[in-house]
Amino acid sequence: MTANLSIAGLELGGTKCVATLGSGPGDVREQHVVPTTDPATTLAGLEAVLDSWSFDAIGIASFGPIELNPARPNFGSIIATTKPGWNDTDLTRRLSARYGKPLAIQTDVNGAALAEARWGASAGLSTHAYITIGTGVGVGLVANGRPIMGYAHGEAGHMRSARAPGDTFQGWCPYHGDCAEGLLSGPALAARFGRPGQDVADDAPEWDYFAHDLAALLHNLIVSLAPERIAIGGGVMTRRPQLFGAVRAKVAASINGYGALAGYSAELDERVGPPGLGDMAGPLGAIAMGLEALDR
């Protein structure tokens, strides 16, 4: 029974980290937030929390990119990230040495996708996706029950797609300019709108660009993977759930009744929506990884 287990789950995000002690959505015993600043300060803050807990395993769900190939010497490290100061930050060796417990690591979005499959709106599905739109744009992709992994984990948040007519915004991403993250993330919206997204009225015409760009990302995911469900979380969509309607309409128009996906377009209200776990999808993703560490 998982309720008899104690998992220390660490969700590392671009602005904050969440440490959770428990075994699932019905068993969250403690939760602490540590601001994401520099690696030394942030990890010391998380270790101060873990030092006060008794637990059976550690699960990490972190912003990335992360090296997830165990055969590589920097396995479990954050690599080539847009987060200043975090390149080459080791996570797994440091925590394994300190606590001596089973440990598993994944990207934050893959962890959230696995939590959605274990406890949320993707339960019973083998192929699904989780997208978070906040400080960055992350896409977790699960096929046949496991996160997709090739040479590295996927980076669909940096996918490029056709721009809306008349949209001349250059994009915010320092690597790719107008990729999905460069158009949809919180910093991108602030740069595009000239003010934070939360200060823009719900009915402002600027949101049409956002809906177009998110629909373009979804189009590419649907035609390449055909996920049975796409959960979209993160601060931007959580604050503006009314955008789901506009995004679904644009996705349907983009797919345009094509082939086997015609039926998918007719089911977008069920296929595309918020995570079943709400804003707990991320923290529970870390718990899911801790349970996987014990399963191994």
Disulfide bonds with the S-S distance in Angstrom:
none
